[in-house]
Amino acid sequence: MSANLQLWCFFFSFIYGIFFGLMTKIHFLIIDKYNLIFKILISIMFIIDIVLGYIILMYHLNLGIFHLYFFFFILIGFLLSLKILQKKCK
């Protein structure tokens, strides 16, 4: 994999982490009023959708090649989005 393609994958993984953080916050706001069984089922479907979305993104970027450091960029983007949302909610 070329260095240029890896940089694009880093960038999109970071952006996807931010997207994941925002969608998680919205998800928890929406399912707050439902019962426990429904919360579990909807959360499982949410996680499956998020994972499939990332797989599709990586497939279009680099034919579905995954590296561990891509997931670190997702984690960094996710944590950053949670930190930003936490500051805005105060």
CORLINHU-V561002 format. One record per helix or strand. SS is the DSSP state (H for helix, E for strand). FROM is the first residue (numbers start at 1). LEN is the number of residues. If there is no record, write none. Layout:
ss/from/len
SS/FROM/LEN
SS/FROM/LEN
//
This chain:
ss/from/len
H/3/29
H/36/27
H/68/22
//
